[in-house]
């Protein structure tokens, strides 16, 4: 591979909502910004590529002037806990500014001229999710970033962060997925916005690795790069599960206006008995494992049943679904001649995915000078990406004004080692392919670090996973740049798999989806964050307060 | 496996290639009809269908493994 060198003030890795918002803000504050993405043109990439329809936000004219009760409710939401109150307060205080900004840019944040709140809530509890029409949000954010002079470079996968002798961020290496080249960015500030970690556990269709609820192109690259550079990750052992239609996996369960019923037509949750346009069926939020559990107990499938909705309610529902990335699912329904008013659809519990990740604070700072992170680098959804992307851009632009430009001369050795390792992968004629490596990892994660864990299974799993990691490092091969991108993803996933298993072994209790058969109770003494960082080339664990 | 490009209609603009988040397509030269190279890496998200400027030039076929279960 050839090496190309690009100098910039701020490098955003990932052109999702977080990366674009960061790029927009840093550019308008005068920084020179480059935003890179795996896709050639990021208008449809990432988890928000075909839109979203729920934005978590606090609007004083809707929720009242006192934000504190709202923050209490937030703790119980699907994004709550694991974050301290100050962080949540900053997030929510800034959220309405982002809503107004997006609306002014042409992303429709109002419905029929009003703030419309619905979904992801229990009947009688405050509604905290704003329904918005985000179908073209990425197109608009790309346009706004370009308008402010940010440079968007496609087909680049972030591979490794670079640090100077003092430990400050000096830039990053990225790899092109078509042309045989590595791009070395000399940048004093890097903002990570690579999103969620898909493809660590097997999808509901194990033979089809890319049938994931969220973007399968998002493989925890930011988390893995940050970890290898010495930044702190937290809560990697606390996974979450989600649910949705079976078998074509897709996010967007909260846009369905129906009732989850068993085969006899009995509602499986206590919340609703008929379709409710404000709340949907909250069972899909509060007990997402019910679908797999029901089947495991031999009770048969559970269906999302929207029958009984009026034509007007049906129009309302499909409007939001079309904005929530459910386009291909609805197209398929149409082709099959299906109708929400006549058919009901089996729902299923999807695979685990890590909610924890890079520990970034309310300034979007990580534990490394010059490294910022936002959005789903620590699971936070659309509004978290918007708010902390914006904050990251603001602070990175301020940081680069006061820091002398990093010199690649100091990090030449690391660039050489990094690119050399990738060239070895490209040079191998025989070896492990990325696909078999990804499958091997998923098998281990499923069998030894799945929905029921114990010291015995995790200890065995770690032994096997480290053996796999060693083999992957020594034998991985790529025939072209596209395969090299997939190899980088697998290397990242293997690193993260090890951290998840180590964290799961250390957390001797059950909490949420982290279930230990040898510690089947929740231990309030462990209401703490489990941090992992690399020390002397190895992962080191440390407990700390939220 | 998906997606399917109608070579008689496709104008070779490459929009599908550019917007695909999973690098499913390959286009050797500009104006050439792209080929579906990495079909098993398709997310079935329909970004390609959405952005194609020629109606009917690209269709997303949902594979049997992903079939919608209903009653």
Interface residues (C-beta under 8 A of the other chain):
Chain A: X38 X39 X40 X41 X43 X44 X45 X46 X49 X50 X154 X155 X177 X205 X207 X208 X209 X210 X211 X212 X215 X216 X217 X245 X246 X247 X248 X249 X301 X303 X325 X327 X328 X329 X331 X332 X333 X336 X338 X343 X344 X345 X346 X482 X485 X486
Chain B: X17 X18 X19 X20 X21 X22 X23 X37 X38 X40 X41 X42 X43 X44 X45 X46 X47 X49 X50 X51 X60 X62 X63 X65 X66 X67 X68 X69 X70 X71
